[in-house]
Structure formats: C-alpha cells, structure tokens
Amino acid sequence: MEWALETRMLTKRFGRGAQAQTAVDRVSLHVPEGEVYGLLGPNGAGKSTLLKMVAGMLHPTEGQIMVAGRPWRREDLRSIGSLIETPPLYPNLTARENLRVRTTLLGIPDERIDEVLRTVGLTGTGPKRAGRFSMGMKQRLGIALALLARPRLLILDEPTNGLDPIGIEDLRGFIRALPEQGITVVVSSHILGEVAQVADRIGIIAQGRLAYEDRLDPAADLERLFMDVCREVAASRRDARGERGER
C-alpha cells in the first residue's frame, strides 16, 4: 500500500536533560493515499505537536517523516495544506483579500481564489471583514487558505471546535468529498463520534504514544476501544515508572 504520509519513530521533546518533557514518543503513523485518516486522542495527548512537525511548524527531536514514500523536505510544504489551532486570518480583510495575500506570497494565480471560495461555501461574503465572521466561517476560510496551493495532503487539527451542529454537519460532508478530488486528509479530534463519521482509518494517540492504528470498523464500539487503549497506555506508563523506581 502506498502511504501519503508515514512517520517512523517520530519523537518530540521539549526542554533538556532531566527536565525534558516528551510530547510525542516514537510514533510510527501510516496514512493511506486517497483516504481520510482520523487521529484520535484526549486533549494534551500529543496530536497537535505531531501534526505541527508534519506541517513544518516544529522540528522533530528524533525520527523521520515520509511524504509519498520519500523523506520529508521543506519543499513538500507546497503539497501539504494545514489548519492547526487558530485559522491564520487578517481580521480587517475580507475573505477574498485574505486569500489574495496568500496567492501573492505563493505565486498562485488569483483565479484560484474563486475556486476555493466555492469549495468552502464562502462566495457570498462580499465586503464583510473576517473579524466579523462566525466561528464556522472562520474555519471555512482557514480551510480555503490551506487548499489554495492544491495540496495532496490536508491536515485539519480539531476542525469542529466552536462549530454549531449545522456547521459540523457541513464540514463532515466537505471532508468526505475531498478524497474524490485527490486529497488525502488527516483530521484530529478528541470527539469520537465526529471522526467515526468521516474516517476510513484511525490512529489513537495517548500520552504521546500511538497505541492503536487500523481501518475503522463501522460495527466496532469506538468509545470502548478508545477507553481501553488509553487505560493500557496509562497502565504501561505506571509500570515503567515503578520499574525505574525499583532500580
């Protein structure tokens, strides 16, 4: 199987020496081409840190990132779109103006602006400034920015945060349609039900470790699986601390 994204023992530590904190611990992730991959985990599990390394926002401490079968390079950011945490918007600019800033920086034809506005459903915002958008509209504009360069891989970190039920439903349909456009999607969330409705494959990360990865079985009890995996990781951590203490 061809992996759009693969990580090999990827690790991120903050700090040095005995005070170092491991946020991502030897994670080996496998994201198939042309699918939606759901990255699940509690808040603080390391999801955002992992995705920031893939998006070039953080430098790994150890390990390797592979994109389309070869080692990650800075040039790969042209084919990776991302929305991680807060959408990077200029509040005093309109949706179109926000997009034009990005097309100018990347040397992308302005015709692409209309295409992505249609894709995310923001063609009717006109002169309204982004600072006055609802949370759902801001999320849509953030996704439009991520799509401008026609990425092959799109990373969405907790994209439903702050959305109302209608916004969540719209976003769900939007994500499911992306693989048909040749875009592989990684979507992270701590909300199991949302990922279950869009993902083809899931990974569960807990305390920085990827503790489970497989295709999503529609008949599986995802909540029970999630809780069991998180408990197993917590128990193994306690056992490891106990062994070190005995030494």
N, C-alpha and C positions, 0 to 999 in steps of 0.2 A: 504493500500500500504506500502511496506517495503522501508524505506529510507536508502540508503547507507550512507548519511550524512544529519544531521539535526542540526541546531543551534537554541537555544532558548534564545531570548532576548540578544544576544551576543553584548557586548559593549567593546570598547577600547578607553580609554582617555590617552592623553599624557600630562604630567605636573600635577600640583596640585593646589587646591584652585581655586581662580577666574581666574587664568591664564591657567587652564586646557583646552585642545582642544579635542573635541570628534571626533575621526576619523571614528568610527563605532558605530552606535546608535541603540541599541535594535533590532538587525537583527535576524529574525527567518526564516531561509532558509530550503528548503526541496528538497533534491536531490534523485530522484528515483534510485533504483538498476538497473544497466544494461542500462543506458541511457547517453546521452550527455547533460549536463546542461550548458547553456550559461549565464554567468554573465556579464551583460552589465552595462555601466556607463561611464560618462565623466572622463577624466583624473583628478585625485585627489578626486574621489568620495568615495574612501574607499575600492575598490576592492582588491588591493594588501594587505592592512592591514588585511582585513577579511581572506584572504587565508593564510596569514602568521600565523594567530592564529590556523587555522586548521592544518597547516603543522608543528606546534610546534616551530615556529620561534619567535613568540610573545606570551606573556601571557595575556589572557583576563582580563579586569578590572571587568567585571560582565558577567553573563550569563553562558550558558552551550553549549558544543559541544557534539553531539551524533554521534557515528560511529556504523553502523549496529545495531541500536537500544539500545545501551548502552553508558554510559558516556565515553568520550574520555580519554584514558590513554596514557602514554608515549610509551607503548608497541605497540600501534596502528600505530606508525610511520613505523613499518615493513610492514604494509599493505597499506601505503599511499606513493605514489610517487609524487614528485612535481618538477616543473620547474618554479621558480618565479624570475622575473627580469633576471639577467645575468646568463648564464649557468656556474656552478662551475667547470671550466676546468683548468687543468695544461697546459699552453701553450707550454711547452717544451717537453711534452709527446705526443705519438701517441694516436689515438682513443682507440686502444686496451690497451695501458698502462694506460690511464685514467680509463678505466673500471676495469682493474686489481687492481688498488688502492682501488676501492670501494668493489670489491668482497673480497679482503683480509680483509678489515675493517669489513665487514658484515658476513664473513664466508660463502660466497656463492661459489659453485663450479665454476671453471674457464670455464666450458663448457657453462655456461650461457652467456658468453661474445659473442661467435659466434651467439647465438640465437638473442640477442638484436641488434647486428650489422646488421644481416639480416633483422630484423624487421624495422629498420630505414633507411636501404639502404646505409650503410657505410662499406660494406665488402671490397671495393676496395681501401681504403685509404692508406694501407700499412705503410711505414715508415714516411709518412707526419705528421708533428707535428701539434697539434691542433691550435697553434697560427697562422698557415698559412691557416686555414680553412676559407671558405666563411662564412658569417653570417648564411646562411641556413644550412651549415654543422655543425656549432657550435650548432645551435638549435636542430638539429637531435641528436647530441652527448649528449646534455643535456637531451633530452627525453630518450635516451638509458640508461643514468645513473639512471633516475627516474624509469625505467622499470626493472632494474636488479633484484630487490627483489620480482618480480611478484606481484605488488600491486593490490589490489582490487579497489582502488580509485586513479585516476591520476589527479593531479591539474596542469593546464597549464595557466600561467598568461601572457596575451598578447603574445602568441607564434608566431604570424606572424610579430612581429616587425623586421624590417630590411630585410625581405624576398622579393625576386623578385616575379613576378606573377607566374612563374613556381613553385617556392618553396612554395608559398601559396597554389597552387592547389594540389601539392603533399601532403602537410601537412593536407589539408582538407580531402583527401581520407584516409589518415592514421588515423585521429581522428575518422572518421565514422566507421572504421573497428574495433576499439578497443572494443566496447561493445560485439561484437561477440566472443571476446577472454575472456569474463568475467570481463572486466574492465569498471567501471563507470568513466566518465570523467567530470570534471568541467573545462570549458575553459572561461577565462575572456577576454574581449576586449571592446574597445570603437568604433570598426569598426562594424557597424550593419550588413552589407552585409555578412561578413565572418561568424558571429555567426548564421545568418539565414540559412546558407547552411549546418551547421553541427549539430545544437542543436535540441533536442526533446522538451525541456522545457527551459524557460528563466526566469531570475530574473533581474530586473532593480534597480540599487542602485544609489542614488543621494544624495549628501551631507551627506553621511554616513548612510542613511536610505534605507532599502529595500522597495521600493514604489510599486512594481508590481512583481507578480510571477504567472506563468500559463504555460500550454502547448503552444508550438508555433503553431500558426495558419498560415499555408503557404499562406493563402489568405489575411492575415492582412497587413496593411500598418505599418510595423515595425518602420520606421522613424518617422511617425506621432505619433505613440504610445509612442515612446521614448521621443520625444519632449514634448508631453502633460504631461507625468509623471514627467519629470524634472521641467517643469513650475509649476506643482501643488506642488511639494516639495518646490521649491523656494518661492512660494506664502505663504505656510503654515509657513515657517521659518520667513518671513517678518511679518506675522500676530502675531506669537508668540513673536517676539521682540517688536512689538507695544504694545501688552498687558502688557508685563513686564514694558515697559516704562511708561504706564499709571498708574501703581501701584507706 
